[in-house]
Amino acid sequence: MEFRRGDPKAPPLESVRKSSKGTTAKNRKTAKGRGKCRPFHSLREEKHNLREGTKGPSSSEMGQISEENNMIQFSADRANRPDPPCEEYEDEFEELDIWCEQHVELMEKEDYPALVEHCRRHATKYPDDPYAQIFLGQACILNREYQKTIDLLTPYHRRDPVNMDYHHVILDALFAMGKTEDDFEWTENPEILRMSDSILDSCFNFLKPKRKPRTVSELYIEFIPKGYLLFCEDDLLGALLRDKRFAVTNAHEGPFAKVQVVRKGRKMQRM
């Protein structure tokens, strides 16, 4: 029977041989050079001990790699020691699963007042979790509570001014109110992308070295990590159709229309 390094169920044998099949001389040398090894179980237990303020295991208790035969060795005490309790983490995961299921259910029902209250309870319980606050802000926007969204996320933006998620939710609220990005006092200005020649130039540079066409949706996704997009896939498709540098096929498929750079000897297609 095989055991992984750090497995608390490993028998207290003098050694457990590592498989040497397919191991190169370089790898064997590297393995020998590591000397004392700290299994994952040991690291996890050490983290637990640090949190509890207790002394961690000594180096003699942890698995070691033999210098002579490249074997992992465990002491009897170390091999038979049980894992630290994990019930706390299991409870948190279960709670998060239930919360997500309820969130999806309320979204599908479009019960936005209940969604706001659902997210508010979660955000109150986890005030230092940025995503809990972002979910609450998004719920407030769906419930047309735009100013509440801004008031909620402003202190979090001040605390973490480069967080793009805060930027995007605040911008959603501003634009929903008919305002612009200039109507908010930013600690760090967000990156806002509007349809422009620079967007089309980026599409051209992205497609130029590629032989196969890409969909409009694939091009659009390239811009999402770069900032807040003030244009949609249909806007991008329209701009690509008007630019003679691009050949667009199956434009009626919208986001799934194929786009290529026009090369010498190729006719443009606007089907």
C-alpha positions as CSV (number, residue, x, y, z in Angstrom):
1,M,0.0,0.0,0.0
2,E,1.3,3.5,-0.9
3,F,1.2,6.5,1.5
4,R,1.7,10.1,0.7
5,R,4.4,12.1,2.4
6,G,2.8,13.5,5.6
7,D,0.0,11.0,5.7
8,P,-0.8,10.5,9.4
9,K,-1.9,6.9,8.7
10,A,1.6,5.9,7.4
11,P,2.8,3.0,9.4
12,P,5.8,3.5,11.8
13,L,8.2,1.7,9.5
14,E,11.8,2.5,9.5
15,S,11.4,3.9,6.0
16,V,9.0,4.2,3.1
17,R,10.7,3.9,-0.2
18,K,10.0,6.5,-2.8
19,S,9.3,5.4,-6.3
20,S,12.4,5.9,-8.5
21,K,10.7,5.1,-11.8
22,G,11.5,7.7,-14.3
23,T,13.6,9.7,-11.9
24,T,16.6,11.4,-13.5
25,A,20.0,11.8,-11.9
26,K,19.4,15.5,-11.6
27,N,16.1,14.9,-9.7
28,R,17.7,12.4,-7.4
29,K,20.5,14.9,-6.6
30,T,18.0,17.6,-5.9
31,A,16.0,15.3,-3.6
32,K,19.1,14.4,-1.7
33,G,20.1,18.0,-1.4
34,R,16.8,19.0,0.3
35,G,17.8,17.2,3.5
36,K,15.1,17.6,6.1
37,C,11.6,17.6,4.6
38,R,8.5,19.3,6.1
39,P,5.4,17.4,5.0
40,F,2.1,19.3,4.3
41,H,0.6,17.8,7.4
42,S,3.4,19.3,9.5
43,L,3.0,22.7,8.0
44,R,-0.7,22.7,8.5
45,E,-0.2,21.6,12.2
46,E,2.5,24.3,12.7
47,K,0.1,27.0,11.4
48,H,-2.5,25.6,13.9
49,N,0.0,25.7,16.7
50,L,1.0,29.3,15.9
51,R,-2.6,30.4,16.0
52,E,-3.1,28.6,19.4
53,G,0.2,29.8,20.8
54,T,1.6,26.3,21.4
55,K,4.9,24.9,20.5
56,G,5.2,23.2,17.1
57,P,6.8,19.9,16.3
58,S,10.5,19.5,16.5
59,S,12.6,18.7,13.4
60,S,13.1,15.1,14.7
61,E,9.3,14.6,14.6
62,M,9.0,15.5,10.9
63,G,9.6,13.2,8.0
64,Q,13.2,13.3,6.6
65,I,14.8,12.1,3.4
66,S,17.7,9.7,3.9
67,E,21.0,10.9,2.6
68,E,22.0,7.3,1.8
69,N,19.1,5.8,-0.1
70,N,16.7,8.7,-0.8
71,M,13.9,7.3,1.4
72,I,11.4,9.2,3.5
73,Q,11.6,8.3,7.2
74,F,9.0,9.0,10.0
75,S,9.2,8.5,13.7
76,A,6.5,6.4,15.3
77,D,5.0,9.3,17.2
78,R,5.0,11.6,14.2
79,A,3.4,9.0,11.9
80,N,0.5,8.1,14.2
81,R,-0.4,11.6,15.3
82,P,-3.9,12.6,14.2
83,D,-4.7,15.7,12.1
84,P,-5.8,18.9,13.9
85,P,-9.5,19.4,13.9
86,C,-11.0,20.8,10.7
87,E,-14.7,21.2,11.8
88,E,-14.4,24.9,11.8
89,Y,-13.5,25.1,8.1
90,E,-16.1,22.5,7.2
91,D,-18.8,24.6,8.9
92,E,-17.7,27.7,7.0
93,F,-17.7,25.9,3.6
94,E,-21.2,24.5,4.3
95,E,-22.5,27.9,5.4
96,L,-21.1,29.5,2.2
97,D,-22.7,26.8,0.0
98,I,-26.1,27.5,1.6
99,W,-25.7,31.2,1.2
100,C,-24.8,30.9,-2.5
101,E,-27.8,28.7,-3.2
102,Q,-30.1,31.2,-1.5
103,H,-28.5,34.0,-3.4
104,V,-29.0,32.3,-6.8
105,E,-32.6,31.5,-5.9
106,L,-33.4,35.2,-5.0
107,M,-31.7,36.3,-8.2
108,E,-33.8,34.0,-10.3
109,K,-37.0,35.2,-8.5
110,E,-35.9,38.8,-9.0
111,D,-36.8,39.4,-5.4
112,Y,-34.3,42.2,-5.0
113,P,-35.5,43.6,-1.6
114,A,-35.0,40.1,-0.1
115,L,-31.7,39.8,-1.9
116,V,-30.5,43.1,-0.3
117,E,-31.4,41.8,3.2
118,H,-29.8,38.4,2.4
119,C,-26.5,40.1,1.4
120,R,-26.7,42.7,4.2
121,R,-26.7,39.9,6.9
122,H,-23.7,38.3,5.2
123,A,-21.8,41.6,4.9
124,T,-22.5,42.5,8.6
125,K,-21.2,39.1,9.7
126,Y,-18.1,39.4,7.6
127,P,-17.2,43.2,7.6
128,D,-13.6,42.6,6.5
129,D,-14.6,40.4,3.5
130,P,-14.5,42.7,0.4
131,Y,-16.7,40.3,-1.7
132,A,-19.4,40.4,0.9
133,Q,-19.6,44.1,0.6
134,I,-19.4,44.0,-3.2
135,F,-22.3,41.5,-3.3
136,L,-24.3,43.9,-1.1
137,G,-23.5,46.8,-3.3
138,Q,-24.6,44.9,-6.4
139,A,-27.8,43.9,-4.7
140,C,-28.6,47.5,-3.8
141,I,-28.1,48.5,-7.5
142,L,-30.6,45.8,-8.6
143,N,-33.0,47.2,-6.0
144,R,-32.4,50.8,-7.4
145,E,-30.7,51.9,-4.2
146,Y,-27.9,53.6,-6.0
147,Q,-26.8,56.2,-3.4
148,K,-26.8,53.5,-0.7
149,T,-24.3,51.6,-2.9
150,I,-22.0,54.5,-3.1
151,D,-22.3,55.3,0.6
152,L,-21.6,51.6,1.4
153,L,-18.5,51.2,-0.7
154,T,-16.9,54.6,-0.3
155,P,-15.0,53.7,2.9
156,Y,-13.9,50.4,1.5
157,H,-12.6,52.2,-1.6
158,R,-10.7,54.7,0.6
159,R,-9.2,51.7,2.4
160,D,-8.3,49.8,-0.8
161,P,-8.3,52.4,-3.6
162,V,-6.8,50.1,-6.3
163,N,-9.5,47.4,-6.0
164,M,-11.2,47.3,-9.4
165,D,-14.3,45.6,-8.0
166,Y,-15.1,48.6,-5.9
167,H,-14.5,50.8,-8.9
168,H,-16.9,48.9,-11.0
169,V,-19.8,48.8,-8.6
170,I,-19.5,52.5,-7.7
171,L,-19.4,53.3,-11.4
172,D,-22.5,51.1,-12.0
173,A,-24.3,53.1,-9.4
174,L,-23.1,56.5,-10.8
175,F,-24.1,55.7,-14.4
176,A,-27.5,54.3,-13.2
177,M,-28.1,57.7,-11.6
178,G,-27.3,59.5,-14.9
179,K,-24.0,60.8,-13.5
180,T,-20.4,60.3,-14.7
181,E,-17.2,59.2,-13.1
182,D,-16.4,62.9,-12.4
183,D,-19.2,63.0,-9.9
184,F,-17.3,60.9,-7.3
185,E,-14.2,61.9,-5.4
186,W,-11.8,59.0,-6.2
187,T,-8.8,58.1,-4.1
188,E,-7.5,56.3,-7.1
189,N,-9.1,57.0,-10.5
190,P,-10.6,54.0,-12.2
191,E,-9.6,53.0,-15.8
192,I,-12.6,53.5,-18.0
193,L,-12.5,52.2,-21.6
194,R,-14.8,53.8,-24.2
195,M,-15.1,52.7,-27.8
196,S,-12.3,54.5,-29.7
197,D,-9.6,54.1,-32.3
198,S,-7.3,52.8,-29.6
199,I,-9.7,49.9,-28.9
200,L,-9.7,49.0,-32.6
201,D,-5.9,49.3,-32.7
202,S,-5.7,46.8,-29.9
203,C,-7.9,44.4,-31.7
204,F,-5.8,44.8,-34.8
205,N,-2.5,44.1,-32.9
206,F,-4.2,41.1,-31.2
207,L,-5.4,39.5,-34.5
208,K,-2.5,40.4,-36.7
209,P,-0.2,37.5,-35.7
210,K,-3.0,35.0,-35.7
211,R,-4.0,33.0,-38.7
212,K,-7.4,31.7,-37.4
213,P,-10.3,34.1,-36.9
214,R,-11.6,35.1,-33.5
215,T,-15.1,35.8,-32.3
216,V,-16.2,39.3,-31.3
217,S,-16.8,37.9,-27.8
218,E,-13.2,36.7,-27.6
219,L,-12.0,40.1,-28.5
220,Y,-14.3,41.7,-26.0
221,I,-13.1,39.5,-23.2
222,E,-9.5,40.7,-23.8
223,F,-10.5,44.2,-22.5
224,I,-12.4,43.1,-19.4
225,P,-9.3,42.9,-17.1
226,K,-8.1,46.3,-18.3
227,G,-10.8,48.5,-16.8
228,Y,-14.5,49.4,-16.8
229,L,-16.0,48.9,-20.2
230,L,-18.4,51.6,-21.5
231,F,-19.2,49.6,-24.6
232,C,-20.8,46.2,-25.2
233,E,-20.1,43.4,-27.7
234,D,-22.6,44.9,-30.2
235,D,-20.7,48.2,-30.1
236,L,-17.5,46.5,-30.8
237,L,-19.0,44.5,-33.7
238,G,-20.3,47.7,-35.3
239,A,-16.9,49.4,-35.0
240,L,-15.2,46.4,-36.5
241,L,-17.6,46.3,-39.5
242,R,-16.8,50.0,-40.2
243,D,-13.1,49.5,-40.0
244,K,-11.6,48.3,-43.3
245,R,-8.7,46.6,-41.6
246,F,-10.9,43.8,-40.5
247,A,-12.8,41.0,-42.3
248,V,-16.0,40.1,-40.5
249,T,-18.0,37.0,-41.4
250,N,-21.4,35.9,-40.1
251,A,-22.1,39.4,-38.6
252,H,-25.7,38.3,-38.0
253,E,-24.4,36.0,-35.2
254,G,-23.5,39.1,-33.1
255,P,-20.9,38.1,-30.4
256,F,-20.1,34.9,-32.3
257,A,-19.3,36.7,-35.6
258,K,-15.7,35.8,-36.8
259,V,-13.1,38.5,-37.2
260,Q,-9.8,38.5,-39.0
261,V,-7.3,41.0,-40.1
262,V,-7.5,41.8,-43.9
263,R,-4.4,40.5,-45.5
264,K,-3.0,41.1,-49.0
265,G,-5.1,39.2,-51.6
266,R,-8.0,38.5,-49.3
267,K,-11.4,40.1,-50.0
268,M,-13.4,41.6,-47.2
269,Q,-16.5,39.8,-46.2
270,R,-19.5,41.6,-44.7
271,M,-22.0,38.7,-44.6
